[in-house]
Amino acid sequence: MFKHLFLSAFIGLSTPLLAFADPVTDVIEEQLDAFFDRDAPRAFSFASPQIQGMFGTPLNFAMMVERGYPSLWSPGAVEFSDRYEQGARVRQTVIVTGPDGKRLAYEYDMLRLNENWKINGVRLVPLNEVGV
């Protein structure tokens, strides 16, 4: 988390990180930090067993993110938005400014497993449908 605070000052993350501890957003922030560091094994560790099974290795997972989600691979500003809780699942919307300066919204499907939160999928959502 300390590193993320350091990054926040320099890459303009807009989430107030010291306001409260939130395990769901912490996991997302940690994975974004791992992408930023190009630490594929660490990024992969935040994925659910289903996602890990789909990609098999951290390298396969990292290549998919780099090619399919460049805004998440190299995030600029990050802002947490809408959130929907459904028992052991949370859908958390995250608005990311990509390396091209374009803002995109992603909905994270978060799954609670044994008191830990894992990322079970991410999908692009229209920015005009997000409450920002």
ZAKOL-140832 format. One record per residue: residue in one letter; x, y, z of N, C-alpha, C in turn. Coordinates in steps of 0.05 Angstrom, whole numbers, padded with zeros to 5 digits, always signed. Layout:
% ZAKOL-140832
AXYZXYZXYZ/...
This chain:
% ZAKOL-140832
M+00017-00024+00000+00000+00000+00000+00017+00025+00000/F+00040+00024+00014+00058+00048+00014+00066+00056-00014/K+00073+00035-00030+00082+00041-00057+00060+00055-00072/H+00035+00046-00068+00013+00058-00083+00009+00087-00075/L+00014+00093-00049+00013+00121-00041+00034+00137-00056/F+00057+00126-00059+00079+00139-00074+00070+00143-00103/L+00059+00123-00115+00050+00126-00142+00028+00146-00145/S+00010+00147-00125-00012+00166-00126-00002+00195-00129/A+00019+00201-00115+00029+00228-00116+00041+00235-00143/F+00051+00215-00157+00065+00220-00182+00049+00214-00207/I+00029+00196-00205+00014+00191-00230-00015+00200-00228/G-00022+00213-00206-00048+00227-00205-00071+00209-00198/L-00067+00188-00183-00090+00172-00175-00109+00189-00157/S-00135+00188-00163-00153+00206-00150-00167+00194-00126/T-00163+00169-00120-00176+00156-00098-00163+00165-00072/P-00179+00173-00052-00167+00181-00026-00159+00155-00011/L-00133+00148-00013-00124+00122-00003-00124+00120+00027/L-00121+00142+00041-00119+00141+00070-00146+00145+00083/A-00168+00149+00068-00194+00155+00080-00205+00131+00095/F-00201+00107+00084-00212+00083+00097-00199+00058+00084/A-00199+00037+00099-00188+00011+00088-00212-00004+00076/D-00209-00012+00051-00230-00027+00038-00217-00051+00024/P-00222-00075+00033-00208-00098+00021-00213-00102-00008/V-00237-00094-00018-00243-00098-00047-00226-00079-00063/T-00226-00053-00057-00210-00034-00072-00180-00039-00068/D-00173-00048-00044-00144-00054-00039-00134-00075-00059/V-00150-00096-00064-00142-00118-00082-00139-00106-00110/I-00158-00090-00119-00156-00078-00146-00131-00060-00148/E-00127-00044-00128-00103-00026-00128-00077-00042-00128/E-00076-00064-00113-00052-00081-00112-00047-00093-00139/Q-00068-00102-00152-00064-00114-00179-00055-00093-00199/L-00067-00069-00198-00058-00047-00215-00028-00040-00210/D-00020-00040-00184+00008-00036-00178+00026-00057-00190/A+00016-00082-00189+00032-00104-00200+00034-00101-00230/F+00012-00093-00244+00014-00088-00273+00034-00066-00278/F+00033-00045-00263+00051-00022-00267+00080-00031-00264/D+00085-00049-00245+00112-00060-00240+00120-00082-00260/R+00101-00091-00276+00105-00113-00294+00111-00139-00279/D+00098-00142-00255+00101-00165-00238+00078-00184-00243/A+00081-00200-00264+00059-00218-00272+00051-00238-00250/P+00070-00251-00236+00062-00270-00215+00045-00256-00193/R+00053-00232-00185+00038-00218-00164+00010-00210-00175/A+00008-00200-00199-00018-00193-00211-00036-00217-00213/F-00024-00239-00221-00039-00264-00224-00050-00274-00198/S-00036-00269-00176-00044-00278-00149-00070-00266-00140/F-00078-00243-00152-00103-00230-00144-00127-00241-00160/A-00122-00257-00180-00143-00269-00197-00156-00293-00183/S-00181-00297-00188-00196-00319-00177-00185-00346-00188/P-00190-00368-00175-00182-00394-00186-00193-00399-00214/Q-00217-00389-00220-00228-00392-00247-00211-00378-00268/I-00204-00353-00262-00187-00338-00280-00160-00350-00283/Q-00148-00358-00261-00122-00371-00262-00123-00397-00278/G-00145-00412-00276-00148-00436-00292-00151-00430-00322/M-00164-00408-00328-00167-00401-00357-00140-00394-00370/F-00123-00381-00355-00098-00372-00367-00074-00390-00361/G-00076-00405-00339-00055-00425-00333-00030-00414-00321/T-00018-00393-00332+00007-00382-00321+00005-00352-00319/P+00021-00341-00301+00022-00312-00299+00030-00298-00325/L+00048-00310-00340+00056-00297-00365+00033-00296-00385/N+00017-00318-00388-00006-00317-00406-00026-00296-00397/F-00030-00294-00371-00049-00274-00360-00039-00246-00366/A-00013-00241-00361-00002-00214-00366-00003-00207-00395/M+00002-00225-00413+00000-00219-00442-00028-00212-00450/M-00048-00226-00439-00076-00219-00445-00083-00191-00435/V-00074-00184-00411-00080-00158-00400-00066-00136-00417/E-00041-00140-00423-00026-00121-00438-00039-00116-00466/R-00047-00137-00479-00059-00134-00506-00089-00126-00505/G-00104-00136-00486-00132-00132-00486-00142-00109-00469/Y-00126-00101-00449-00133-00080-00430-00109-00061-00425/P-00100-00048-00446-00076-00031-00443-00079-00009-00422/S-00103+00000-00417-00108+00021-00397-00103+00010-00368/L-00108-00016-00365-00103-00029-00339-00074-00037-00336/W-00061-00044-00358-00033-00051-00358-00015-00028-00352/S-00022-00004-00361-00007+00020-00357-00026+00043-00347/P-00037+00040-00323-00057+00060-00315-00045+00086-00308/G-00060+00107-00313-00053+00134-00304-00070+00139-00279/A-00089+00157-00281-00107+00163-00259-00127+00140-00256/V-00133+00134-00231-00153+00112-00224-00173+00124-00204/E-00198+00119-00210-00220+00129-00193-00240+00107-00189/F-00248+00103-00164-00269+00083-00158-00296+00096-00159/S-00315+00083-00171-00341+00094-00175-00363+00075-00164/D-00383+00070-00180-00406+00053-00172-00397+00027-00160/R-00413+00018-00141-00408-00008-00128-00435-00022-00122/Y-00436-00047-00129-00460-00063-00124-00452-00088-00108/E-00464-00092-00085-00457-00116-00069-00479-00136-00071/Q-00471-00161-00075-00489-00184-00078-00479-00207-00062/G-00482-00207-00036-00472-00229-00020-00442-00231-00020/A-00432-00254-00030-00403-00259-00031-00390-00246-00056/R-00406-00230-00071-00395-00217-00095-00399-00187-00093/V-00381-00173-00106-00383-00144-00108-00376-00137-00137/R-00391-00119-00148-00384-00108-00174-00376-00079-00169/Q-00350-00074-00175-00338-00048-00169-00330-00036-00196/T-00340-00011-00201-00333+00003-00225-00308+00020-00219/V-00289+00018-00238-00264+00033-00235-00260+00049-00261/I-00255+00074-00259-00249+00091-00282-00219+00096-00284/V-00208+00089-00307-00179+00090-00310-00173+00108-00334/T-00153+00125-00330-00142+00140-00352-00119+00124-00363/G-00121+00117-00388-00100+00100-00401-00076+00116-00410/P-00057+00102-00421-00032+00115-00430-00037+00135-00453/D-00060+00132-00466-00066+00151-00488-00082+00175-00478/G-00087+00177-00451-00102+00198-00439-00132+00195-00440/K-00142+00173-00452-00170+00167-00454-00180+00154-00428/R-00204+00164-00418-00216+00152-00394-00234+00129-00403/L-00232+00107-00389-00248+00083-00393-00259+00073-00367/A-00282+00061-00368-00294+00049-00343-00294+00019-00346/Y-00286+00006-00324-00286-00023-00322-00302-00032-00298/E-00317-00053-00302-00331-00065-00279-00316-00090-00271/Y-00307-00089-00246-00293-00112-00234-00313-00130-00220/D-00312-00156-00227-00328-00176-00213-00310-00187-00191/M-00317-00180-00166-00300-00189-00143-00315-00211-00128/L-00299-00231-00121-00310-00255-00109-00296-00260-00082/R-00312-00265-00061-00300-00269-00035-00296-00299-00031/L-00271-00307-00026-00264-00335-00022-00248-00337+00004/N-00258-00351+00023-00244-00355+00049-00234-00329+00061/E-00251-00310+00063-00245-00284+00075-00226-00266+00058/N-00219-00275+00034-00202-00260+00016-00218-00252-00009/W-00213-00229-00020-00226-00220-00044-00208-00227-00068/K-00220-00237-00089-00205-00243-00114-00220-00231-00137/I-00205-00224-00158-00217-00213-00182-00226-00236-00200/N-00252-00236-00206-00263-00258-00221-00270-00250-00250/G-00263-00226-00257-00268-00217-00285-00269-00187-00285/V-00264-00176-00309-00265-00148-00314-00278-00143-00341/R-00296-00124-00342-00308-00118-00368-00310-00088-00372/L-00307-00080-00397-00309-00052-00404-00338-00044-00403/V-00345-00021-00391-00372-00011-00391-00372+00017-00402/P-00395+00025-00415-00396+00052-00426-00393+00073-00403/L-00375+00092-00408-00370+00112-00388-00395+00129-00382/N-00412+00133-00401-00437+00149-00396-00457+00134-00378/E-00452+00109-00373-00470+00094-00355-00460+00093-00326/V-00437+00106-00321-00424+00105-00295-00431+00131-00281/G-00436+00129-00255-00443+00153-00239-00419+00169-00231/V-00408+00184-00250-00385+00202-00244-00392+00230-00252/
